[in-house]
């Protein structure tokens, strides 16, 4: 994985959505949908969480950052970096907010990005009156950390603020919502058009205290250095090398929170952080470790554990607006010519598996998988079939090189961002495997800004990219396939970078968006999986992992494969769920 140091933020993490440089610990599951960016953000902070830096020496030793010295109720988290440009920014709507911000602010409901399940937060429930009218019941008796009550007025204020300051509305809420009103403890959202899956975006929006933020002249630049919060933690101390959160006794679920302090030492490099993880200096981390069993688990096998669930799908994006990728026969040949299991093993050290071509994240969303798809939608490696399909389509081999039906050598490039060493490894394996078909592939590694621009504007042949990880098959597939999110080559596409255009696909997406009938939704999702499997708009390769290492020395109750109540990620909204599940060991 890359060793580039960067901070994970609430708005970073899914390659495919708005492709600004993602935080290093939040790398690969960007759901490619600008429309659902807030969800993708929280969701895709879980994919290639390719670890950030290392803790500075000042954060350890005899100080509170030392794993060996820390009190049993203190959690030391390896996830934030010490960039001075971030300073003490705890504005939950800022792209530069510190990771600890998400431990302090709560949304209406917590949405588990592994499976899409909802849990109560500041709202106890939600329901659709009809496909354009969504109601949330706001919790009674909850209080802000300064003791003032949390009310529906705070909810109205928050959404009105997003309308007044569009720069904060990264999810595009007011492009889909026409009004927000309150009556008693019920807050009602009216959509401008039926959009049932958009409930997840509304539910995931964090709520602010009106009595604090109403006096802020510019919420977009406000750094919120003395945050008043609703969540399980509030700000303790801060300096650029280390900051702490302390338990918020006013939180409505404070009785469920066993951790009394969370320490965020500054990280500066992945390799140093790996060493500090091995030394037991972190209770919880999100690091790529090449040999996790030897370098982490074996140091204290009774305590040291990890779980790397799928957080998104890493795929080969093909520019469908240009030959030969506009040919389904050619795309099918490429698909059969790729040994996805080998690509996954070499790129990610065997930690992840081949992805389903259905576009469904497995096993997370197994309940949505069309049972008629062979082998759960996984495409078998069959180079002989690939060669036969190419020959049938008029391609010929000459001197070991594949020639197109017009007699031109078949060659193209694969883009992957500079510094993404795992994706580079995958691209190099693809280059080697397609060479066996006579195809000449060149791997190009521009800086992330150049890579992003090329995808958005369609100035590429093929590129590695990620989608998925929201917990919703609709959100994942909408960003990838919706014609409205594409654009002609040379113009910026919000997310449909491969330029897939299909009225029948759009009709299926419309069906899911406009019905509250689960059976009708599932039937349409099955057909969308058929589009992915049979038409190959992108080639799904392998799942990007959510890296999560944790110690059970002081706390148990961590999310696991057998109890996947949240991703094991110390960023995004997952900590809100995890902090209320942890309990003292022993």
C-alpha positions, 0 to 999 in steps of 0.5 A: 500500500502507499506510505503517503501520509494524509489525514482521513476525513469525513469526506474522503474515501471512495475512489469514484465519487468526487475524486479529490486526493483521498486520505491515505487511510481511506482509500478504496471504496469510493462509491462513484456517486456525487449524488450520494457523496456523504454516504460514499464518504462514510462508506468508502472511508472503509475500502483501501484504508491504506494506512497513514503515517507513523506516530511521532516520538513525542506522542509516546514514552511516558505520556498518555499516548503510550500503549503500555502506560495508558490507563485501562479505560484509554483507547490509543488510536492510530489513524490521524496524521499531524499535518499542521494545515489541519490544525484543531479543526472539528467542523464536521462539515469541513473536508479538513476536520480531524478524525476525532470529529466523528466521535463527537457528532451524531447523525439522525441514524447510524447506517452500517456501510457493511450491510445498509442496516439502520440504528437509532441515533438522534432519531429513533426511527424513520418511515416513508409516508410515500416515495416523496415524503420521509419522516424521522422521529427525533429522540426525546431527552437527549442533551448537548455536551453543555447540557442544553436539550437537543430538539427538532429545531436543531435538525431544522437548523442544520438542514437549513444551514446546508441550504444557506451555505451550499458549499457545505452540502457535499451530498447535494441534499437540497438538489433532492429535498424541497422542504424540511418541516417539524411538528412535535418530535417529527421532522418531515423531508419532502423530496422534489421527486421520488427518491427512496434510497436517499433516506440513507443520505438524510439519516447519515447527516450529522446534526449541529447545536443551533444555539452555537452555530446560529452565531457563526457567520461562515460555517464553511470556514469555521474550525469549531475549536471548542465543539459542543457535541451530542456524541459519546466523546467531547474534545479534551486537549489538543496540540498538533502532535497529539490530541485527546477526546474524553467521555461526554457524560451528557450523551444520551447513551453515556451508560454504554460507553466504557472508554473514558479517553481516546488518544490520537497521536500524530502519524507521519509514515506507514512503515513507522506506524507498523513498528509502533503497532507491533510494539503495542502502542496502539489499541486500534489502528487502520494500517496495511501490514504486509505480514499481519500474523507475524508482525501484529498477531504473534506479538500478543496472540491472546490480544492482537486481532484484525478484521479486513472486511470488503469495503468496496470493489476495485475495478478496471474502468474501460473508456466505453466511448472509444474503441475497442472498449465499445465492443462487448465482445472485446470486453468479454475477452478481456474479462476472461483473460484476467486471473482475478484471484492472482491479481487480488493475491499479488496486489493485496498480499492475500488479504482480499478476494476476487470480486463478483462481477454482479457489482454487489459487495460480498459477503456484506450484501449477500441478501441482494445477490441474484441467485441465478448468477453462476458462482456468485457472479465471479468470472473464471479465468479462461485465456483459451476462451478469451483468445477464441472470442477475439478470433471470432470478433475478427482479431488476429495474432501476428508475431505474438501481437494481437491485431484488430480487425482493421490490422492495427496492433491492439495497445492501450494504457492503464492509469493508476495514481502515483503512490498507490503501490497496491493498485500499481501491483494489480496493473502490472499483473494485468499488463502481464496477463494481457500480454499473453493475449498479444495485447500491449499494455502500458502502465501510467502513474500520474499524480492523483490530480492528473488521474482524477482529471483524466477519469472525469474528462474521459481522457483515458483508455483504461484505469483502476478505480473503486466503487461501492461500500455504501451498504446500499446496492442502489447507491453503489450501482447508481453512481457507476451506471446512471447516464445522468452522471456521465458526460461526453468525452472532454466534459467532466462526469460526476462519477460514471467515468466509463461513460455507460449510457443505457436507457434500460439501465436508467429505467431500472435505477428509476424503479428502485428510486421510486418504490418502497416495495422491497420485492420490487426493489430487489427485482430491479437490483437483480436486473442491474446485476445482470447488466454488470455481469453480461454487459461488463460496463467495468471489470470488477477485479477484487475487493478493497479491504477496510483495514482494522487492527485492534487489541482485546487487552483492555476492551472486548466487543469489537466488530468481527466477521461473526458480528459485523455491526460496523466496519472495524474502522476508526474513522467515519461514523463507525466509531459511534457504533463501536464505542457503545459496543466496547466493554472492559475485558475480563 
